[in-house]
Amino acid sequence: MNKLSQLQLGPGFKGFGPLGNPEGSGISIFSRFISSAIGLMTIIAVIWFIFILISGAIGIIGAGGDKATLESSRKRITSGLVGLVVVILGIFIVDLVGTLIGIPDILNLGKLFDLIKINQPSP
């Protein structure tokens, strides 16, 4: 009976994408994956803010003197701006906490894992 880890899926099956076809160490793959995810989430937050800003501006333009619609559009723009600031401040806060506890490159996971690997006692 074969173990699942020894199961052959066919000749030359390597998967797809950077996680399915790993090159290098697992640490470098994981750090690139997390770094890409953080960058992607930041880009999505900026695009979402632009969408909220435009929809709020259209709401203000189309309010036509209706105070409730005008206030709703202002709140939409304000909440979008607050969300964008929270995302950007989150990255800076994580970096600041890393610097304060003595890990200056806490967002660089490759260096962080290398530091952890170096400081582990040998068995």
HELIX and SHEET records of a PDB file:
HELIX    1   1 LEU A    4  GLN A    6  5                                   3    
HELIX    2   2 GLY A   17  GLY A   20  1                                   4    
HELIX    3   3 GLY A   26  ILE A   61  1                                  36    
HELIX    4   4 LYS A   67  LEU A  100  1                                  34    
HELIX    5   5 LEU A  109  ASN A  119  1                                  11    
END                                                                             
